[in-house]
Amino acid sequence: MRIGILTGGGDVPGLNACIRSVVLSADDLGWKVTGFRRGWEGVMGIDPAEPASIGEHSLALNRETVRGIDRMGGTILHTSRTDPRTRPEGDRTGHVLDVLEKLGIDAMVTLGGDGTLRFSAHLAAQGVPVVSVPKTMDNDVYGTDYCIGFSTAVSRSVESINALRTTIESHERIGVIELFGRRSGETALLAGFLAQVDRTVIAEVPADLDVLLPLLAEDKASNPAHYAMCVISEGAKIGGEASGDGDIAKPAAERNDGSVGQRLGREITRRLGSGAVVQELAYLMRAGEPDAMDRMVGFAFGALAVQLLNRGEKGRMVTLTDGNYSHVPADTLLQGKKSVDVSALYDKASYRARLMRVEGMPMYLY
């Protein structure tokens, strides 16, 4: 048995722990593992008749090559945001299938977010044995309560938010900390709650500046240290901005009007006359080694993926549901969108997280 493994989309801490777990679990069964570099882009770059291209875009993984990688952030396989179905030259699914067949890949384990796992579900529908592993710091893959990378992103954010208090307090300003989260505000909501900031603006609820700004002014005035803190999702809308992806789908450097955090900071200065400190945490949220939670989930997801393949179960996505490890059909993520349960977890009037109930809820998630 030979397993192929790849990582796609944005890197997150915990991917290497999952890769190591897959390799060790496979080795225990006497299976071989081939890693593909740069996600689906690497698979497409292979010409099975050209050994040089195979060496450039793939590598053999074994106990020695994955020794100690669980302590590292990022992914040793590197990554790309590539869907073989949407290439300029047309749909490359046929080429992917040919590469897997020619290289003797019996099954694939794919680690990724929405885009990577959508193509994984497509391959599963073509009959390829696939087990997909959800990872994204936004925690927005439909069908699982948890994705690799979420805990570390929240932990990094809380640390940074609290560290920024020293400067924001020293200058008696209003701090605006922007976190990743295009369509889901879960990372911002939880980080803002754990850091106990004054207000949190999430992607799911447009912010009325006529309400939000007076609240921030009141927070600053009532604080003996004369400062206030606001966390905002990168996908949030403020001041009647149009809904939809718009520039948010582009890399930050290519957006025309700057980030939402910058726009909010300008309005704070213009309307309130208060200085604002704007900080986009951005890639720092996914930088560095994984925390204990993401190592644990990475190890567990990797082992479960191999166990499923060993049982002959294919076309599955591993999940965490109500605190328990489980799995669902690989195309489950196509059936809905995962976002914050606003009615249960967020007060739209005050722009704050709220715990309507705790009993019966999974540990850690909220």
PyMOL commands that set and color helices and strands:
alter all, ss='L'
color gray80, all
select helices_A, chain A and resi 15-28+39-44+51-57+69-71+84-86+93-102+114-125+150-170+186-194+209-222+246-249+252-254+260-272+282-286+292-310+330-335+342-345
alter helices_A, ss='H'
color red, helices_A
select strands_A, chain A and resi 2-7+32-36+58-61+107-112+130-134+174-179+199-201+228-233+276-280+316-321+324-329+346-347+352-353
alter strands_A, ss='S'
color yellow, strands_A
deselect
rebuild
show_as cartoon
